[in-house]
Amino acid sequence: MSASVIQFLKRWAITAFAVMVAASVVKGIAYDSFVALLLASALLGFLNAFARPLLLVLSMPLLLSTLGLFVLVINALLLWFVGSAVKGFHVAGFWPAFWGALVISIISLVLGLFLGGGPKVAVKGRHTNPRRRDDDQGPVIDV
């Protein structure tokens, strides 16, 4: 298997686990079968990859005026949509979607950091001592 397929499967498993925990913790989120849970997590991952960036750009004034807290509302709306789109996965309303999206975000962040699914940061430079500079170029941070 290629590294990108393994990375995709790892992120999907993290999201599925996070949705499963949210369904057990948040009243108002439920799933009928494990297949419905996997489909819901796949759709949520797809929406987070493609629709969420567009929604973030379109809601930029609200994001700036709320200091980024409107992202929680966007995440809740996406989870609520997944609940209406996937048969066998249920989200009772906006507030369960809000709290569920918060739980999913926190668990996905923590597991992604521990399991290596998070962002990679590498510092590159020509100098052995980054404080000593012979020219105006300092260390470069690749993300």
Protein Blocks (a to p, Z undefined) as FASTA:
>chain_A
ZZklmmmmmmmmmmmmmmmmmmmmmghiacfbfklmmmmmmmmmmmmmmmmmmmmmmmmm
mmmmnnommmmmmmmmmmmmmmmmpghiacfblmlmmmmmmmmmmmmmmmmmmnopaccd
ddddfbfblkbcfbfbdcdddZZ
